[in-house]
């Protein structure tokens, strides 16, 4: 997907933290940091956990992510989602573990955003040359073809009952990537807690969750400046992350291409069928789980800055940090009231 795919691996980057403990922390309580990394969901994963090294942890993480890919990766030919997308009527979800939680989350966010987020946007993503689709060769738009694709989009096109996921038209397809990396982050975070390592930071392609603390201090992440085609990474701000809080960021500035002087970015508005480019350059959403943060960040990019702020402020469990194109291409930083208060309180 995405209509606003949370751009993998590149939107958020880990701010290197000092490794000293807080002033009021007993040096004997200091926990050493262990790091593991690998490939995940077309991107990377990076994990830092505190405490003694856990034997076999990387193998467990890789196994967990592989099982997840077998259900939800559109790039795995035999995955559950690939089989559904190729089917004419639908498939059974018997034996799956991860598909239904993502579908249920999608349904919740579709309702909350009035369709600004909609995982049935997949045919439009292909039409505009993202996901597994081919980039456009011309800026001329075949409106009849676009309207035909739009007929396949709408969450009401699918239904689930008695263990069977149905579609009402051949060609209806799902893209759950807007929660995929976030959900993977949550899975690994729970695995680390189960293995006795509650203090950790998990990063999959820039989507993150901070478990516990870093020896008494919050984990800290930096928000990347939204510069299209930038060769060097620069930070627009930093945010604390601890006690299981998660963050996901969406933006247009890395996943785009140009044809005939027109710029096409990966944010697709499922309600209009067109590429969405508004003044909102990036949306970073904080939530109690990364899958939720991921999905709402996607919706925000479709809505634009004003509606996005209103949406997130309407959900007390969410916080938002937004980078907006201002007058004369200046950069404006907006944050929801709850986040501003938390930052002021330190």
N, C-alpha and C positions, 0 to 999 in steps of 0.2 A: 504494500500500500504506500504511501498513505495519502489521504487527502492532505494531511500535513504530517507526513512521517516525521517522527522525532528523529532528527538527522543523526544517524548512528555515529558514535565514537568521536564526534568532532564538535559537538555543541558545548558540552561541559568538559573541563579537564581538571584533574586533581591538582589542587594547590599543595605543594610540598610543605609539610608541617614541621615545626621544630619537634625534636624528639625528647626534650626535657619535660619532666613532670611539672604540674602546677606547684607554686611556691608552698602550698599547704599540703602537698602530697609526700608521704613518707617514702624516701628513696627505696626502702625495702619492698614497697608495694609496686614499684615500676615494673611494667610488663613489656617484654621484648616484642618487636614487631616481626611478623613473618609475611612474606609476599609470594603469591603465585599468580600466574597469568596464562592466557591461552587464547584460542579463537572461539568465537561464539556468535551465532546468528548473523553471519556475514561481516562481523566486526571483531572486537577483542573483548576479553574480560580481564579485569585486574582486581585482585583481592588483597587486602591487608587485614590481618587478624592479630590480636595481641595474645600473648601467652606462649606456652611451649608449642613446638611444632607438632602438628597432627599428621601422623603417618597415613598415607593413602588418601589425603583430602583432595588433591588435584584429580585423582582418578574418579573419586566420587562426584566431583563437580562436573567433569567431562561427561560422565555417564548420565547425570541428571539433565544436562543440556542436550545431549543426544536424544534422550527420550522425549524431551520437549520438542525438538526439531521434527521428530517423526510424527508429531501431531499438528504443529502450527507453522512450519516453514513452507512458504510457497515455492521455495527453490528445491525442495526435496520432492521428487516426482511421486513417490508413494505415500507422502504424508497425508494425514486425515484431511487437512484443508485443501490440498491439491486434488484429492479424490472427490471431495465435495464440489470443487469448482469445475471439474470435468464432467460431473454427472448432469443428467437432464432433469432429475426429479429430487435427488438428495441421497443421503447415506445414513447408515446406522452409526451412532456414536458409542456403541457398546465397547467396553474395554478401554476407553480413553480416560485419562486423568486430568489433562490440562485444557482440553478444548472447551468444555462446558463452562468452567470458571471465567475464561476470557469472553465467551459469548454472553454470559450473564452480565459481566461488567460492561460490555459493549451496549447491551440493551439499556442499562441504567444510564449511561452517559448519553446515548441517543436521546432518551427522554429529557434529561436535564439540560441538554443543549439545543433542544428543538431541531435536531438533525444536523447541526453544524459538524458533529462527529457522526459518521455512519460507515460501518465496515463494509457495507455493500457497494461502496464507492470504487471497489477494485476494477470494474470495467472502464471507468473513467480514468483511473490511474494508468491503465494500459493504453488507452486512447491518446493520452497526452505524452506518452513515451517514458513513463517511469515504472518502477517495479520491474517486472519481466518484459515490459513493452519496449518497442523500438522508438528512438527519438524521431521527432517529426523532421521531414526533409524540406518542408515549406511552411510558411506562416499562414497560408490560405486555409481557412477552416471550412470543412464540408459540414454545414449546419444540419443537413438531413442525417448524415452519419452520426453526428454528435447527439442529435435528438433521439436516434434509435438506441444509442448506448444509454442515454439518460433513462429510458424506459426500463432498464434493468436495475436501476438504483433505487433503493428505498428499503428500510429495515422491515417494512411490512411484507416484502417479497419472500421472507423466510419465516419458518415456524418450526417449533421443536415440541414434540410430544411422543410419549411412549418409546423414548430412546432413539427417535429418528429425526434427523434434521432435514427439513424439506425446503424446496424452492418452488415458486409458482410459475417460473419461466426458465427454459433452458438458457444458459448464458449468464444467469445471476451468479455472482461470485463474491467471496468474502476475502477481505484482507484485514487480519487482526494485528498487523505490525504495530499499530498505534498503542498497543499495550504489551507487545511481545517482549521487548527488552526489559521493560519494567517488571513484568511478571517473572522473567528469568532472574532478575535481581532479587526479587522477593523469595524465590525458591532457594537461592544460594544463601541468603541471609538466614532463612529458617534452618537450613542444613548446618550452618555454622553454630547457631544456638544449640541445636541438637547435639553437636559435637563438643559442646562445652566451651565455645569461644564467642561469648555474647558481644565482646568489644571488637568491632570490625567495620570495614568500609568495603562495599561491593560496588564495582563499576562495570557495567556492560555497555560499551559504545556510548559512554557519556551519561547514561542513566544510573543514578547512585542511591544507595541506602546506607545510612550510618547507624550501626548497632552500638549501643552503649556509648562509651567515650574513648578518646585517645589519652589514656592515663589521666583522667580527670578533666580534660578539655574537650570541647566539641570537635568533631571532624570538621574540616573547612573545605568548601569547594568554591571554585572561581567560575564566573560567568564570562564566556568568551565574547569579545566585541564582534558584532555581526557585520563583518566586512566580506563582501563577495569576492571570492578568489584570492583572499589574503594568504600570503605565503608564511607569515609569522603569526603566532598566536599571541593575542594580547587580552588582558582581563578588563572587563567593564565593572567588576565588583566581586565581592566574596560574600558567601552566606554560610552560617554554621549549620551543622547537620549531626544530630546525635539522637540517642534513645529511640532508635528505630525509624526516625523520620526519613523520608525519601524525597528525591528531587528528579524531575525530568524536564528537558528543554526541547522546544521545537523552534525551528527557524528555516528561512528560505535561502540563506546566503551561501550554502555549500552544495546543495543538491539542485542544480539548475543547468540549463543550457540555452544557447542562443541560435536562432534561425532567422535569417533575413532581417536582422536588427531587432527582432522580438525576443524577449527573455521569457522562458518557461520554467517555472519553479514547481517543486513537488507538492506544494499546498494546493489541493484541489477542493473546491467548494462543492459538496455533494448536492446542495440545494439549487445551484445554478448550472453545474456541469463544467464550469470554466476554472482555469487556473486562477487562484486568488493571490493577488499582490496588493496588500494595503500597507498602512504606515507601521503596523506592528512587525518589527524585525525579528524579535525572538520572545518567547514566552517560557519562563521557568516556573513550574508549579511544584509546590511542596505538599505532601500528603503523608498519611500514615502507612501507605504502601505505594510502591513504585509503579505498579500497573495502573492504579488510579491516576497518579500524577501524570503518567505518560499519555493516557487517553485525553485528559483535560487539556494538556498542553497542545495537543493536536487541534482540539476544538477552538482553542483561543486564537490560533493562527488564522483560522477561517473567519472568526468573528471580528477581528480587528481590535485596536486598543481599548476603545471605550466600552464596547460590549464585553470584552474579555475581562476587564476589571470588575464590571458589574456581576458577571457570572461567578467569578471566584469569590468575590466578597459576599455573595449570596450563600456560600457554603462555608460554615464556620470551621470545618475540618480541613480546609484548604488555604494555602497562602500563594500569592503570585508576585513575581518580579518580572517586569516587562521593559524591554528596550524598544523605543519608539522613534521613528523618523520625525524630527521636528522641522521647524521652519529653516530654510536654507540648508537642508540636509544635516542639521544639528542632531545630536543624539540625546533623547530624553529618557530618563529612568523613572519608571512608575512602580510603586509597590502597593499592594493592598494594605488597608488600614491595620489589619492584624499583624502583618509582617513588619510594618513600620514600627509598631509598638514593641514587638519582640526585639527588634534591632536596637531601638532606643534604650530598652531595659538591659541590653547586653546579654 
